[in-house]
Amino acid sequence: MRRLFTVTLGMLCAASIMGCGVKADNTDTQETTIAQESTVTKEAEEISETNESAPITGGWGINNNFDGTDNANAMSAFEKATEDLDGYRYDVVAVLGSQIVAGTNYLYLCRAEMVVPDAKPEYVILKVYEDLEGNVEITGSLRLLEGKEGWEYNDANPYVDENEEVKAAFDKALEGLTGAKYKPIAYIGHKDNSYAVLTKITIVSVEPMTSLSVVYITATESGAMIDNIYDIDLDLEAVSNNS
């Protein structure tokens, strides 16, 4: 939206300058400017109705809706990238976002496990690149909770709303917090009475800042509290991972 606003502002300035320099018949110029503004406004409205946050070229747009059924292009790329994998299976839990480059990068939260008896699941963020010709490849992965001693992956339903204890602790820990919106994406794992939840965090400001983070929450006798927030670099490098 910021880029579109700048374009519109530039058009208005250009129209003002032309008006100062030419006081004669400017009907055609006005009609052209109005038509251009209408086109830009329509584009802005279309972006606001899509699933993704409006991406800037070279930057990531984090989705508003993470369901695979609402991300057909991303799911098509994922299926092509993983169809020939042997010995390991990835199931998409959430389509996290995309990045426009020379082609498109897609980011997914996956439940992953080896194709062997009694395999235990892991939660992995997977990056897939699709070029302009439709060729795809897996270009990165990040195993969540790796190196977190004593933590176990959630081997049941990953959705927070379907886990009453996790949801209650998550909601309780956020009570009274201001300045940011926390949208839980998936329940990743647990350690005793602590839970790890992949979360979309949006800092509320004039220019909102959005991140994907693993939020660590501990339930207590009196409620719940946030122990730590592990921010994820969307190029799949950790920003911070304090215990």
N, C-alpha and C positions, 0 to 999 in steps of 0.2 A: 504494500500500500504506500510506503514512503516513496518508492521510485515512481509510482504512478502519479502521486501528488506533485512531485517535482516536475514531471512532464507537463501536467496541467498548468502549474504555476508558470512555467516557461512559456507556454502558449499564450497565457493571459498577458504576460509582460511584453511578448512580441507584438500582440495586438495593440497594446497601449502605445508602443513606440511608433508603429505604423500610423496610428491615429494622430499622433503629434506631428509627424512629418508630412502627411497627406490629408488635407482637409476637404478635398474634393470628393468625388463619388467613391465611397468606400464600402458600398453594399456587398460587392463580391467578396471582399476581404473578410467582412463580418460573417457572411454566410459560411465561408470556408473554416473560419476559426470556430464557429458554433458547431459545425459538423465534426471537426477534430475533437473538440471537447466532449461531444456526445459519444464518440467512439471510445475515448479514454475512459469515460465514466462507465460505459457498458462493460469494458474489459475489467474494470475494478470490481463491478458487481458480480461478474462471472467468477472471478478469483475468490471473492468472499463466500460464494456458494459451493466451492469445491471442498474436497476433504482435506487437502493439505494447506498448511500455512503457506502464504505466498513466498516461494523461494526466490532468492537472489542468485544470479548466475555465479557458480563457484561456491555457494553456501547451501546449507541444509535447510529444508523445510520439514518440521516435525508435524506429523499428522494430527488432525483433530479426532478422527475416527480410525481405530486401529484394526478393525475387522477386515479379514482378507476378502470377504465378499464385496467390500466397498473399495477395494484396491486392485482392480482387475489387471492392470498393466504390471503392477509389481508382482502379483501372484503368477502371471504368465512367465515373467523373467525368472522367478524363483523355481518354478517347475522345470524350466529348460536347464537351469544351472545345476539342479540336483538329480535329474532323472537318471544319470549314469553312475551315481555314487554307489560304491560297494562297501558293505561292512558297517555303514553308519547311516542313521536315519535322522532327518530333520523334519519336525512338524512345526509349522508356523503358529505361534500363539498370538503375535501382533505384528502388523506391518507398521514400522515406526516412523519412516519418513523417506525422503528422496533428495537427491542433489543433482542439479542440472550441470553437466560438464559437456564434453564432446560425446554425447550420449547421456545416460542416466545411471547414477548409483542409487541402489535401494538398500534400506536397512530393515532387518527383521529380528524380532525376538523369537527364538526357536527352542522348543523342547527337543533335546538331542539325546540319542542313546545308541550304543553299539548294537548291532544285530547279532546278539548272542543270548543264550538262555539266562534269565534272571538279571538282565542288564538294568542298571540304575540310571534314571534320567539325569541330565544336566540341563542348565539353562545357558544358552549361548546367543550372543548378538552376532548376526551374520550379515556381511556386506556382499552384495552382488552388483556387478557392473554389466550394463547392456549398452553396446555401441550403437551407432546410427544405422547399422545394417541388421540389427536384431541379434547379433552374436552375444552370448552371455558367459560370464565366468564368476566364480567365487573369488573375491579379492581380499577378504579379511574376516577375522572372527575374534570374539572376545568371550571367554568363559567367565560368567559371573560367579562370584563367591570363591574364585580360585585363590588359594592361600589364606582363606579365612578359617583358622583352626577351630574345630568343633562344630562347624556349621554343616547342615545337611540340606540337600536340595528337596524342595517340595515335590513329592511323587504323586500328588492327588490333583484336584482341580486347580488350575493356576489363577483363576479369576477371583479377585478380592471379595466381590459381592457374594461369592459362593462359599466363603470361609468366614463364618460369623465371628470367631475369636480374633482373626486377623483384622477384619473390617472394624470391629469395635475398638481394637487397640489403635489402628490407624486414625480413625476419626477422633478418638480421645486425645491422641498426641497432638493433633492439629488445633484443638480448641484454643481460642485466644490468639492464635498466630495471625498476623496481618502482613500485608505487603507482598504476598505471593499466593498463587493458586496451586494446589497439589492435586493432580489427577492420577490415581493409581492405575497402573497398566496390568501388572501381574504380580502374584505372590511367588517369590523366587525360592525362599528357603527359611530355615528356622534353626535356632539354637536355644534350648531350654524355653524360656518364655519371651524370647526375642524373635522378631520377624524381619525379613528383608523383602522390600516391595519396590519393584521397578516403577518409577513415577515420572510423569511429565510435570515439571515445575515451571510456572510462568511468573516472573517478577512483574508486579503491577506497577507500571510507570507510563510516562508519555510515550516512550518507545519500549514496549514490553520485551523482555529477554526471556527466552525459553531454553530449557535444558532437559536432558534425560538423566536421571539420577537413580541410584539405588538408595532408598531411605531405610535406615535401620531403626527399628522401634522396639522398645521393651515395655511389656505390660507389667504394671506394679499393682500392689494392693489398693492403692488410691487412684489409679488411673493408668496412664501410659505416657511415655516420653520419647522424643527422638534422640537416639544416641549418636548418630553419625549420618552424614549425607555424602555418598560417593558419586561425584560427577563423572560422566562418561564423555570423553572426547568422541565425537561422532565419526572420526576417522579411526576409531577403535583403539585409542591409546588412553590410558587412565590419566585423569587430571589429579585426582587425590583418592587415596584408599586407606584412610586412617582406621586403625582398629578401634 
